[in-house]
């Protein structure tokens, strides 16, 4: 009997958490859509791409050359922000010297696209970028840290990365 009660309690707690996550995801989706629409009204925005129905890449300066794909080495600078539902951005990590965060979480922006090294939303946003491209990659918690707190990032946080693609080294 105790096992049944415990299993029932675990299931109920799990469904409550899932409901909280779903509510956060819906609220984040609306906040992200609002932000993207505001940015679309900005004349400096070159293009907006929706990736996997959750991740957006807002291109402020197009790049040149071959687009980064799975298996390609990329070198990029970034500032990572917690994206609040109000649209406010709070920086939490960078590999640029401007904010004084050390060490950066992502080895100075060197890595290989598509090998699960980066957060899923960041990885999706990097895929397709070209050398010299400047963009914002914006994604909900489900494509970031999910319901886990990591450092200064609270659980269920949407994230925004300002990215400057320095180089794409095609390995395909």
C-alpha positions as CSV (number, residue, x, y, z in Angstrom):
1,X,0.0,0.0,0.0
2,X,2.8,2.4,0.9
3,X,4.5,1.7,-2.5
4,X,1.2,2.5,-4.3
5,X,0.8,5.8,-2.4
6,X,4.5,6.7,-3.1
7,X,4.1,5.9,-6.8
8,X,0.9,7.9,-7.0
9,X,2.5,10.9,-5.3
10,X,5.5,10.7,-7.6
11,X,3.2,10.6,-10.7
12,X,1.2,13.6,-9.4
13,X,4.3,15.6,-8.7
14,X,5.6,14.7,-12.1
15,X,2.4,15.9,-13.8
16,X,2.5,19.1,-11.8
17,X,6.0,19.8,-12.9
18,X,5.1,19.0,-16.5
19,X,2.2,21.5,-16.3
20,X,4.5,24.1,-15.0
21,X,7.0,23.5,-17.8
22,X,4.2,23.7,-20.3
23,X,3.0,27.0,-18.9
24,X,6.5,28.4,-18.9
25,X,7.0,27.2,-22.5
26,X,3.8,28.9,-23.6
27,X,4.6,32.1,-21.8
28,X,8.2,32.0,-23.3
29,X,6.8,31.4,-26.8
30,X,4.6,34.5,-26.6
31,X,7.5,36.6,-25.2
32,X,9.9,35.3,-27.9
33,X,7.3,36.1,-30.6
34,X,6.8,39.6,-29.2
35,X,10.5,40.2,-29.2
36,X,11.0,38.9,-32.7
37,X,8.1,41.0,-34.0
38,X,9.7,44.1,-32.4
39,X,13.0,43.3,-33.9
40,X,11.4,42.8,-37.3
41,X,10.2,46.4,-37.2
42,X,13.9,47.4,-36.7
43,X,15.4,48.4,-40.0
44,X,18.8,47.0,-39.1
45,X,17.5,43.4,-39.0
46,X,18.5,41.6,-42.2
47,X,16.5,38.4,-41.8
48,X,14.7,36.2,-39.3
49,X,14.7,32.4,-39.4
50,X,12.6,30.0,-37.4
51,X,14.5,26.8,-36.7
52,X,12.7,23.7,-35.3
53,X,9.6,25.8,-34.4
54,X,11.3,27.0,-31.2
55,X,14.7,28.6,-32.0
56,X,15.0,31.9,-33.9
57,X,18.0,33.3,-35.5
58,X,17.8,37.1,-36.1
59,X,20.4,38.1,-38.6
60,X,21.7,41.7,-38.3
61,X,24.7,41.3,-40.6
62,X,24.7,38.5,-43.3
63,X,27.9,36.5,-43.7
64,X,29.7,35.0,-46.7
65,X,30.9,31.6,-47.7
66,X,29.7,28.2,-46.9
67,X,27.1,27.8,-44.1
68,X,28.1,25.9,-41.0
69,X,26.7,22.4,-41.0
70,X,26.9,19.3,-38.8
71,X,30.5,18.3,-38.3
72,X,31.9,21.6,-39.3
73,X,34.3,23.5,-37.0
74,X,33.1,27.0,-36.0
75,X,34.8,29.9,-34.2
76,X,32.5,32.5,-32.8
77,X,32.3,35.2,-30.2
78,X,29.2,35.5,-28.1
79,X,27.4,37.1,-25.2
80,X,24.8,34.9,-23.5
81,X,21.7,36.4,-21.8
82,X,18.8,35.1,-19.7
83,X,15.8,36.2,-21.7
84,X,13.0,37.4,-19.4
85,X,9.3,37.2,-20.5
86,X,9.3,41.0,-20.4
87,X,12.0,41.0,-23.1
88,X,14.7,42.1,-20.7
89,X,18.1,40.5,-21.2
90,X,20.5,39.7,-18.3
91,X,24.0,38.7,-19.3
92,X,25.4,35.5,-17.7
93,X,28.3,34.4,-19.9
94,X,30.6,35.6,-22.7
95,X,33.8,35.0,-24.4
96,X,34.2,38.7,-25.2
97,X,36.3,40.9,-22.9
98,X,33.5,43.4,-22.5
99,X,31.7,41.9,-19.5
100,X,34.5,40.3,-17.6
101,X,33.1,36.8,-17.3
102,X,35.8,34.2,-17.0
103,X,36.2,31.5,-17.9
104,X,33.6,31.2,-20.6
105,X,31.4,28.1,-20.6
106,X,32.1,27.3,-24.3
107,X,35.9,27.2,-24.7
108,X,36.1,30.6,-26.4
109,X,33.5,29.8,-29.0
110,X,35.5,27.0,-30.8
111,X,33.8,23.8,-31.5
112,X,32.0,21.4,-33.9
113,X,28.4,21.9,-34.9
114,X,26.0,19.0,-34.3
115,X,27.9,16.9,-31.8
116,X,25.8,17.8,-28.7
117,X,28.6,20.1,-27.3
118,X,26.4,23.1,-27.2
119,X,22.8,23.7,-25.9
120,X,20.4,22.3,-28.5
121,X,19.0,25.8,-29.3
122,X,22.5,27.3,-29.7
123,X,23.6,24.4,-31.8
124,X,20.5,24.7,-34.0
125,X,21.1,28.5,-34.4
126,X,24.8,28.0,-35.3
127,X,23.9,25.6,-38.0
128,X,23.5,27.6,-41.2
129,X,25.6,30.6,-40.1
130,X,28.3,32.0,-42.3
131,X,31.7,33.6,-41.7
132,X,31.1,37.3,-40.7
133,X,27.4,36.8,-39.8
134,X,26.2,38.7,-36.8
135,X,23.0,37.3,-35.3
136,X,20.9,36.8,-32.2
137,X,19.9,33.2,-31.4
138,X,16.9,33.0,-29.2
139,X,15.3,29.8,-27.8
140,X,13.0,28.6,-25.0
141,X,14.1,26.6,-21.9
142,X,13.3,23.3,-23.6
143,X,16.2,24.0,-26.0
144,X,18.5,25.3,-23.2
145,X,18.9,24.1,-19.7
146,X,15.3,23.0,-19.2
147,X,14.1,22.9,-15.6
148,X,17.6,22.8,-14.2
149,X,19.3,25.8,-12.7
150,X,22.9,26.2,-14.0
151,X,25.1,28.9,-12.4
152,X,23.3,32.2,-12.6
153,X,20.6,30.7,-15.0
154,X,17.4,29.9,-13.1
155,X,15.3,26.8,-14.2
156,X,12.9,27.2,-17.1
157,X,14.9,30.2,-18.6
158,X,14.7,31.2,-22.2
159,X,18.1,32.2,-23.5
160,X,19.4,34.7,-26.1
161,X,22.9,34.5,-27.6
162,X,24.5,37.5,-29.5
163,X,26.8,35.7,-31.9
164,X,29.5,36.9,-34.3
165,X,30.6,34.0,-36.5
166,X,34.4,34.5,-36.9
167,X,35.1,31.4,-39.1
168,X,33.4,28.3,-40.5
169,X,35.9,25.5,-41.3
170,X,34.0,23.0,-43.5
171,X,34.7,19.4,-42.6
172,X,32.0,17.7,-44.7
